């Protein structure tokens, strides 16, 4: 791991592309950020979204 020196990823522009993607979509590109987001969804930050999805899925299954 590089500690503040030269970085090929920064030179090529990979870092900027990843940052812009994460900002626009709200999906973190780092492993720790993704784990934090998924953990938050499971433990309470996204409960309404999961609950709403389950309700919609249940109603669609009942229609079929």
Chimera marker file (.cmm) of the C-alpha trace (Angstrom):
<marker_set name="trace">
<marker id="1" x="0.000" y="0.000" z="0.000" r="1" g="1" b="0" radius="0.5"/>
<marker id="2" x="1.302" y="3.431" z="-0.886" r="1" g="1" b="0" radius="0.5"/>
<marker id="3" x="1.651" y="5.942" z="1.966" r="1" g="1" b="0" radius="0.5"/>
<marker id="4" x="1.454" y="9.344" z="0.336" r="1" g="1" b="0" radius="0.5"/>
<marker id="5" x="3.902" y="8.959" z="-2.526" r="1" g="1" b="0" radius="0.5"/>
<marker id="6" x="3.414" y="8.365" z="-6.227" r="1" g="1" b="0" radius="0.5"/>
<marker id="7" x="0.245" y="6.521" z="-7.296" r="1" g="1" b="0" radius="0.5"/>
<marker id="8" x="-0.384" y="5.047" z="-10.732" r="1" g="1" b="0" radius="0.5"/>
<marker id="9" x="-4.122" y="4.936" z="-10.054" r="1" g="1" b="0" radius="0.5"/>
<marker id="10" x="-4.219" y="8.671" z="-9.409" r="1" g="1" b="0" radius="0.5"/>
<marker id="11" x="-2.088" y="9.367" z="-12.477" r="1" g="1" b="0" radius="0.5"/>
<marker id="12" x="-4.326" y="7.307" z="-14.760" r="1" g="1" b="0" radius="0.5"/>
<marker id="13" x="-7.524" y="8.730" z="-13.223" r="1" g="1" b="0" radius="0.5"/>
<marker id="14" x="-9.016" y="5.599" z="-11.674" r="1" g="1" b="0" radius="0.5"/>
<marker id="15" x="-9.369" y="7.277" z="-8.285" r="1" g="1" b="0" radius="0.5"/>
<marker id="16" x="-11.373" y="10.188" z="-9.696" r="1" g="1" b="0" radius="0.5"/>
<marker id="17" x="-13.673" y="7.898" z="-11.680" r="1" g="1" b="0" radius="0.5"/>
<marker id="18" x="-14.381" y="5.817" z="-8.564" r="1" g="1" b="0" radius="0.5"/>
<marker id="19" x="-15.058" y="8.943" z="-6.490" r="1" g="1" b="0" radius="0.5"/>
<marker id="20" x="-17.438" y="10.397" z="-9.076" r="1" g="1" b="0" radius="0.5"/>
<marker id="21" x="-19.281" y="7.081" z="-9.405" r="1" g="1" b="0" radius="0.5"/>
<marker id="22" x="-19.686" y="6.807" z="-5.639" r="1" g="1" b="0" radius="0.5"/>
<marker id="23" x="-20.982" y="10.365" z="-5.329" r="1" g="1" b="0" radius="0.5"/>
<marker id="24" x="-23.488" y="10.090" z="-8.184" r="1" g="1" b="0" radius="0.5"/>
<marker id="25" x="-24.910" y="6.667" z="-7.344" r="1" g="1" b="0" radius="0.5"/>
<marker id="26" x="-24.526" y="6.616" z="-3.574" r="1" g="1" b="0" radius="0.5"/>
<marker id="27" x="-22.811" y="3.222" z="-3.811" r="1" g="1" b="0" radius="0.5"/>
<marker id="28" x="-19.437" y="3.183" z="-2.038" r="1" g="1" b="0" radius="0.5"/>
<marker id="29" x="-16.526" y="1.727" z="-4.010" r="1" g="1" b="0" radius="0.5"/>
<marker id="30" x="-14.355" y="0.780" z="-1.052" r="1" g="1" b="0" radius="0.5"/>
<marker id="31" x="-14.785" y="-2.508" z="0.788" r="1" g="1" b="0" radius="0.5"/>
<marker id="32" x="-15.262" y="-0.842" z="4.166" r="1" g="1" b="0" radius="0.5"/>
<marker id="33" x="-17.747" y="1.684" z="2.782" r="1" g="1" b="0" radius="0.5"/>
<marker id="34" x="-19.804" y="-1.031" z="1.149" r="1" g="1" b="0" radius="0.5"/>
<marker id="35" x="-19.810" y="-3.115" z="4.337" r="1" g="1" b="0" radius="0.5"/>
<marker id="36" x="-20.860" y="-0.062" z="6.362" r="1" g="1" b="0" radius="0.5"/>
<marker id="37" x="-23.731" y="0.704" z="3.973" r="1" g="1" b="0" radius="0.5"/>
<marker id="38" x="-25.009" y="-2.892" z="3.899" r="1" g="1" b="0" radius="0.5"/>
<marker id="39" x="-24.695" y="-3.186" z="7.680" r="1" g="1" b="0" radius="0.5"/>
<marker id="40" x="-26.655" y="0.014" z="8.143" r="1" g="1" b="0" radius="0.5"/>
<marker id="41" x="-29.404" y="-1.230" z="5.859" r="1" g="1" b="0" radius="0.5"/>
<marker id="42" x="-29.673" y="-4.499" z="7.755" r="1" g="1" b="0" radius="0.5"/>
<marker id="43" x="-29.519" y="-2.961" z="11.231" r="1" g="1" b="0" radius="0.5"/>
<marker id="44" x="-31.940" y="-0.116" z="10.795" r="1" g="1" b="0" radius="0.5"/>
<marker id="45" x="-30.948" y="2.665" z="8.435" r="1" g="1" b="0" radius="0.5"/>
<marker id="46" x="-32.786" y="1.098" z="5.511" r="1" g="1" b="0" radius="0.5"/>
<marker id="47" x="-35.549" y="-0.777" z="7.298" r="1" g="1" b="0" radius="0.5"/>
<marker id="48" x="-38.295" y="1.224" z="5.616" r="1" g="1" b="0" radius="0.5"/>
<marker id="49" x="-36.921" y="0.442" z="2.174" r="1" g="1" b="0" radius="0.5"/>
<marker id="50" x="-36.645" y="-3.266" z="2.951" r="1" g="1" b="0" radius="0.5"/>
<marker id="51" x="-40.108" y="-3.289" z="4.531" r="1" g="1" b="0" radius="0.5"/>
<marker id="52" x="-41.636" y="-1.478" z="1.560" r="1" g="1" b="0" radius="0.5"/>
<marker id="53" x="-39.952" y="-3.913" z="-0.849" r="1" g="1" b="0" radius="0.5"/>
<marker id="54" x="-41.284" y="-6.886" z="1.096" r="1" g="1" b="0" radius="0.5"/>
<marker id="55" x="-44.818" y="-5.451" z="1.046" r="1" g="1" b="0" radius="0.5"/>
<marker id="56" x="-44.690" y="-4.802" z="-2.701" r="1" g="1" b="0" radius="0.5"/>
<marker id="57" x="-43.245" y="-8.262" z="-3.365" r="1" g="1" b="0" radius="0.5"/>
<marker id="58" x="-45.908" y="-9.886" z="-1.207" r="1" g="1" b="0" radius="0.5"/>
<marker id="59" x="-48.714" y="-8.067" z="-2.996" r="1" g="1" b="0" radius="0.5"/>
<marker id="60" x="-47.302" y="-9.044" z="-6.394" r="1" g="1" b="0" radius="0.5"/>
<marker id="61" x="-47.158" y="-12.693" z="-5.363" r="1" g="1" b="0" radius="0.5"/>
<marker id="62" x="-50.793" y="-12.516" z="-4.211" r="1" g="1" b="0" radius="0.5"/>
<marker id="63" x="-51.852" y="-11.116" z="-7.583" r="1" g="1" b="0" radius="0.5"/>
<marker id="64" x="-50.365" y="-14.067" z="-9.445" r="1" g="1" b="0" radius="0.5"/>
<link id1="1" id2="2" r="1" g="1" b="0" radius="0.2"/>
<link id1="2" id2="3" r="1" g="1" b="0" radius="0.2"/>
<link id1="3" id2="4" r="1" g="1" b="0" radius="0.2"/>
<link id1="4" id2="5" r="1" g="1" b="0" radius="0.2"/>
<link id1="5" id2="6" r="1" g="1" b="0" radius="0.2"/>
<link id1="6" id2="7" r="1" g="1" b="0" radius="0.2"/>
<link id1="7" id2="8" r="1" g="1" b="0" radius="0.2"/>
<link id1="8" id2="9" r="1" g="1" b="0" radius="0.2"/>
<link id1="9" id2="10" r="1" g="1" b="0" radius="0.2"/>
<link id1="10" id2="11" r="1" g="1" b="0" radius="0.2"/>
<link id1="11" id2="12" r="1" g="1" b="0" radius="0.2"/>
<link id1="12" id2="13" r="1" g="1" b="0" radius="0.2"/>
<link id1="13" id2="14" r="1" g="1" b="0" radius="0.2"/>
<link id1="14" id2="15" r="1" g="1" b="0" radius="0.2"/>
<link id1="15" id2="16" r="1" g="1" b="0" radius="0.2"/>
<link id1="16" id2="17" r="1" g="1" b="0" radius="0.2"/>
<link id1="17" id2="18" r="1" g="1" b="0" radius="0.2"/>
<link id1="18" id2="19" r="1" g="1" b="0" radius="0.2"/>
<link id1="19" id2="20" r="1" g="1" b="0" radius="0.2"/>
<link id1="20" id2="21" r="1" g="1" b="0" radius="0.2"/>
<link id1="21" id2="22" r="1" g="1" b="0" radius="0.2"/>
<link id1="22" id2="23" r="1" g="1" b="0" radius="0.2"/>
<link id1="23" id2="24" r="1" g="1" b="0" radius="0.2"/>
<link id1="24" id2="25" r="1" g="1" b="0" radius="0.2"/>
<link id1="25" id2="26" r="1" g="1" b="0" radius="0.2"/>
<link id1="26" id2="27" r="1" g="1" b="0" radius="0.2"/>
<link id1="27" id2="28" r="1" g="1" b="0" radius="0.2"/>
<link id1="28" id2="29" r="1" g="1" b="0" radius="0.2"/>
<link id1="29" id2="30" r="1" g="1" b="0" radius="0.2"/>
<link id1="30" id2="31" r="1" g="1" b="0" radius="0.2"/>
<link id1="31" id2="32" r="1" g="1" b="0" radius="0.2"/>
<link id1="32" id2="33" r="1" g="1" b="0" radius="0.2"/>
<link id1="33" id2="34" r="1" g="1" b="0" radius="0.2"/>
<link id1="34" id2="35" r="1" g="1" b="0" radius="0.2"/>
<link id1="35" id2="36" r="1" g="1" b="0" radius="0.2"/>
<link id1="36" id2="37" r="1" g="1" b="0" radius="0.2"/>
<link id1="37" id2="38" r="1" g="1" b="0" radius="0.2"/>
<link id1="38" id2="39" r="1" g="1" b="0" radius="0.2"/>
<link id1="39" id2="40" r="1" g="1" b="0" radius="0.2"/>
<link id1="40" id2="41" r="1" g="1" b="0" radius="0.2"/>
<link id1="41" id2="42" r="1" g="1" b="0" radius="0.2"/>
<link id1="42" id2="43" r="1" g="1" b="0" radius="0.2"/>
<link id1="43" id2="44" r="1" g="1" b="0" radius="0.2"/>
<link id1="44" id2="45" r="1" g="1" b="0" radius="0.2"/>
<link id1="45" id2="46" r="1" g="1" b="0" radius="0.2"/>
<link id1="46" id2="47" r="1" g="1" b="0" radius="0.2"/>
<link id1="47" id2="48" r="1" g="1" b="0" radius="0.2"/>
<link id1="48" id2="49" r="1" g="1" b="0" radius="0.2"/>
<link id1="49" id2="50" r="1" g="1" b="0" radius="0.2"/>
<link id1="50" id2="51" r="1" g="1" b="0" radius="0.2"/>
<link id1="51" id2="52" r="1" g="1" b="0" radius="0.2"/>
<link id1="52" id2="53" r="1" g="1" b="0" radius="0.2"/>
<link id1="53" id2="54" r="1" g="1" b="0" radius="0.2"/>
<link id1="54" id2="55" r="1" g="1" b="0" radius="0.2"/>
<link id1="55" id2="56" r="1" g="1" b="0" radius="0.2"/>
<link id1="56" id2="57" r="1" g="1" b="0" radius="0.2"/>
<link id1="57" id2="58" r="1" g="1" b="0" radius="0.2"/>
<link id1="58" id2="59" r="1" g="1" b="0" radius="0.2"/>
<link id1="59" id2="60" r="1" g="1" b="0" radius="0.2"/>
<link id1="60" id2="61" r="1" g="1" b="0" radius="0.2"/>
<link id1="61" id2="62" r="1" g="1" b="0" radius="0.2"/>
<link id1="62" id2="63" r="1" g="1" b="0" radius="0.2"/>
<link id1="63" id2="64" r="1" g="1" b="0" radius="0.2"/>
</marker_set>
